[in-house]
Amino acid sequence: MNERERFRRLMRGEPVDRPPLLEEGVRAGVLERWHREGLPHGTTHLDRFGLTPHERVGPDLTFRPRYFGRIVDLPLREYRRAFDVSRRRLPRDWVAVAGRLHAREHVACIWSSRGLLQALGVGDWPTLEQALLATRERAAHVQELLDHYGDFCARMLELALEDVDPEFIYLSEPISDNQGPLISPASFAELMIPVYRKIVTVAQRHGCANLLVSTYGNTNRLFPAMIDAGVSTIWLSEAPDLPELDYRELRRRFGPMLGLIGGIPLSVLRERSPERLAKRVRETVPPLLREGRYIPLASGRVRDDVPWDTYRRYRELLAALLDADAVSEATETPGPA
C-alpha cells in the first residue's frame, strides 16, 4: 500500500496499516542545523524516517500584481480582470506535471482558494485594514466581489481537475490570530461560505469529496460554518495550544467523520522537554488513531528553534505508536470517496 492509497483509504474511514508519513515543510536552514547536531550529512529527515511530502499543484490564484493596494476598491469589472479565469494561470509545464502525477504513489492536492483576505487584496498591514473596514462598511460591495472570486476559484479548479485526480482539494484560510478570527463568524458565513460552496460543487462533480482547510491561529469559531459547507478535513498550523483547538476536543465536537491532520503543538517541541513531549504525544495520538481519519503531525512548519534531538524524539514516538496495534483498530464506517 503506497501513501496515496493510504490517504484515500484513511479518509474514507477504512482500515490502513498506518497513516501516511507526511512531513512539516522543513527548510534547508533547519537541515543545516540538524546536520551540525547529529543528523548524518548527506541525509535528510525524510530519509531518516521514511517521510513523503505531499505535493500541492494547480493554478496561480493570486490577483494580478498591478492591482495591489486597491483590490477592495475596484469596481466589479476591474476586479474580474484582477482575478481573470485563464489557462495561463496553470504552470507552464502543466501537461508534464499532470502526466507525472497520473501514476504517482504520493499524496497530491489541488490548491483551490487562498482565502478571504487574499481575495480582498491583503498583502501588508495597510491593505489588511482596508479589507477589514470594507467588510463592515461596504459589505454589499465586498459580497459582489467575492461572488466573482467564488466563480474564479471554481472555474480554475475545474480546469485543474480535468487533468489531475487529487487526494484532496486544498483551501487556505489565513484569517485568525491567536485570539480568534479577524471577522465575526456571521460575516465569514455571509461573505466566504458561498465561495466554499462553489468549490465543493465542482470538487464533488469530479468525484473528489475530500476538501481540506489549512488555517492558522485560533479559527475555532469558524469551523462549524466550514464543515457545514462541505469541508471534510482540518489541518491547523501555527495554532496556539488552547483547549478548544486540541484535536481530541475537535473530534469530540465534530465527530469521527471529520478528518484531522496535525495535533501536536509546535510549542511542545519548542519547549525541548522529553517528558512533556512524550506525555502529549501519547495522550493525543492513540485515541485519534483508533477512531480513524487522522494523520499525526506537528501542527505547523518545524523551524530552526527545534533541535535535532527533539525532532528525532518526536518522530521516534510517532513511529512507535504507528507500529502499535492501535492503528489496525481504526474501523470507522466508510464515508464517501
Rosetta blueprint (number, residue, H / E / L):
1 M L
2 N L
3 E H
4 R H
5 E H
6 R H
7 F H
8 R H
9 R H
10 L H
11 M H
12 R L
13 G L
14 E L
15 P L
16 V L
17 D L
18 R L
19 P L
20 P L
21 L L
22 L L
23 E L
24 E L
25 G L
26 V L
27 R L
28 A H
29 G H
30 V H
31 L H
32 E H
33 R H
34 W H
35 H H
36 R H
37 E H
38 G L
39 L L
40 P L
41 H L
42 G L
43 T L
44 T L
45 H H
46 L H
47 D H
48 R H
49 F H
50 G L
51 L L
52 T L
53 P L
54 H L
55 E E
56 R E
57 V E
58 G L
59 P L
60 D L
61 L L
62 T L
63 F L
64 R L
65 P H
66 R H
67 Y H
68 F L
69 G L
70 R L
71 I H
72 V H
73 D H
74 L L
75 P L
76 L H
77 R H
78 E H
79 Y H
80 R H
81 R H
82 A H
83 F L
84 D L
85 V L
86 S L
87 R H
88 R H
89 R H
90 L L
91 P L
92 R L
93 D L
94 W H
95 V H
96 A H
97 V H
98 A H
99 G H
100 R H
101 L H
102 H H
103 A L
104 R L
105 E L
106 H L
107 V L
108 A E
109 C E
110 I E
111 W E
112 S E
113 S E
114 R L
115 G L
116 L H
117 L H
118 Q H
119 A H
120 L L
121 G L
122 V L
123 G L
124 D L
125 W H
126 P H
127 T H
128 L H
129 E H
130 Q H
131 A H
132 L H
133 L H
134 A H
135 T H
136 R H
137 E H
138 R L
139 A H
140 A H
141 H H
142 V H
143 Q H
144 E H
145 L H
146 L H
147 D H
148 H H
149 Y H
150 G H
151 D H
152 F H
153 C H
154 A H
155 R H
156 M H
157 L H
158 E H
159 L H
160 A H
161 L H
162 E L
163 D L
164 V L
165 D L
166 P L
167 E L
168 F E
169 I E
170 Y E
171 L E
172 S E
173 E E
174 P L
175 I L
176 S E
177 D L
178 N L
179 Q L
180 G L
181 P E
182 L L
183 I L
184 S L
185 P H
186 A H
187 S H
188 F H
189 A H
190 E H
191 L H
192 M L
193 I H
194 P H
195 V H
196 Y H
197 R H
198 K H
199 I H
200 V H
201 T H
202 V H
203 A H
204 Q H
205 R H
206 H L
207 G L
208 C L
209 A L
210 N L
211 L E
212 L E
213 V E
214 S E
215 T E
216 Y E
217 G L
218 N L
219 T L
220 N H
221 R H
222 L H
223 F H
224 P H
225 A H
226 M H
227 I H
228 D H
229 A H
230 G L
231 V L
232 S L
233 T E
234 I E
235 W E
236 L E
237 S E
238 E L
239 A L
240 P L
241 D L
242 L L
243 P H
244 E H
245 L H
246 D L
247 Y H
248 R H
249 E H
250 L H
251 R H
252 R H
253 R H
254 F H
255 G L
256 P L
257 M L
258 L L
259 G E
260 L E
261 I E
262 G E
263 G E
264 I E
265 P L
266 L H
267 S H
268 V H
269 L H
270 R H
271 E H
272 R L
273 S L
274 P H
275 E H
276 R H
277 L H
278 A H
279 K H
280 R H
281 V H
282 R H
283 E H
284 T H
285 V H
286 P H
287 P H
288 L H
289 L H
290 R H
291 E H
292 G L
293 R L
294 Y E
295 I E
296 P E
297 L E
298 A E
299 S L
300 G L
301 R L
302 V L
303 R L
304 D L
305 D L
306 V L
307 P L
308 W H
309 D H
310 T H
311 Y H
312 R H
313 R H
314 Y H
315 R H
316 E H
317 L H
318 L H
319 A H
320 A H
321 L H
322 L H
323 D L
324 A L
325 D L
326 A L
327 V H
328 S H
329 E H
330 A L
331 T L
332 E L
333 T L
334 P L
335 G L
336 P L
337 A L
